[in-house]
Amino acid sequence: TRPCAFTPDGATLRTADGQVRTAADVAALVHAAFGADVPVTALAWWLRGVPAPGPVDSLDLDAFGQLAALEQDGWSLRFTQYSQGLDPPLPTRLRAWKGDTEIRVAILRWSVGARP
């Protein structure tokens, strides 16, 4: 079984200890599981190394033209590592915070495109 499932009827998360959590959508599921309001729609953009649609307060690029820092919707983000061998490179290390909420993402391997 998969640890996460998303359908039009809602979202389900199975934790490592076997607990199952369900909610109406991903944002509600993340809040129920972790007790924090996480901007999951914006995070989907940020994980690809681009700002989410909407106003951007500040944006800094690194020497390679990749997103290094971003301020958007009250969130501060730092992109500290990008993939090697992908075109375009995608973030593999990201830190985001707003108030007392902090998100750290480490991506071991990107799989881009359709699976065989």
N, C-alpha and C positions, 0 to 999 in steps of 0.2 A: 504494500500500500504506500501511496505517496504521503509525505508529511503535510503537504498543503494542497488544497483543491479550491478552485474558484469557478463558480457556475452562476448563471443568471439568478438562481435562487439564494445565493449567499456564499460564504467562505467558511472553510473548515481547516483547522490546524491540529495536527497530532503531535504532541510533544514527545521528547525522548523517553519520558517515563510512562507513556501510553495514554495520557489524558487527551481528551478530544474537546476542542473548543469550536463553537460555531457562532456566526454572526451574520447579519444581513449583508454586510459588505466588508471589504478588506480593511478599511479605516476603523470600523467598529471592532473587527477581530483583533487588530493590533492593539487598540485601546484596552480591550478585555484581557488580552494576554499579557501586556506589559504595563498597563496603567498610564500610558502616555498618548497624547494626541500627536500622531505622526502624519505629515502631509504626504500620504502614499501616492497621490496623483503627481505631485511635484517631484517626489523622490524617483519616480519612474523616469523622468527627464534627467534629473541630476545624476543618476547612475550611469547615464550615457555620456556624461560630461558636457551637457548643455543646459542653459537656463530653462526653466519651465515657462510656458506661455504667460505673459503678463509683465508688469513692471519689474525692472531690475534696479536695485539700489546701488550696487557697485559690482564690478567684474574685473578680475585681473587674469591675464594670460601669462603662461610661462614662456621661456625662450623658444619653445617649439610651436607656439600658438595654441596650446591646449589650456583649457580652463584650470587655473590654479586656485582661485578664490572667488567666492560669489556671496553676495548679500541679496536675499530675495524673500519677500513675504515675512520679514522678521527673523529669518533663519540665516545663520552664518555658516558657510561651507568652506572646507579646505580639501583640495584634491592633491594628494601627496605622491601618488604613483599611478602610472598608466601601463597598459599591456604592451608587450613587445610582439611584433610580428603581425599585428592587425592593422588594417587600413580602412577607416581611421582607427588610431589607438583608442581604447576605452579605459576608463578609470578602473583601477584595481584596489585602490585605497582611498577612502572618503570619510571625512568627519564632518558632521553637521550638528549644530546646537542652536537652541532657542530657550532662553531662560534656564530652568533646571533640567530640561530635556536634552540629552545628547545621544546621537546615533553614530555608531562607528561601523563601517562596512569594509570587509576584506573579501575580495573576489579572487578565488584561486585560479579559475579558468573561465574564459568567455567561450560560449558556443554560439556562433552567429550563423543564421540561415536555417534552412529546413533540415530536419534530421532524415537520414535514409530509412 
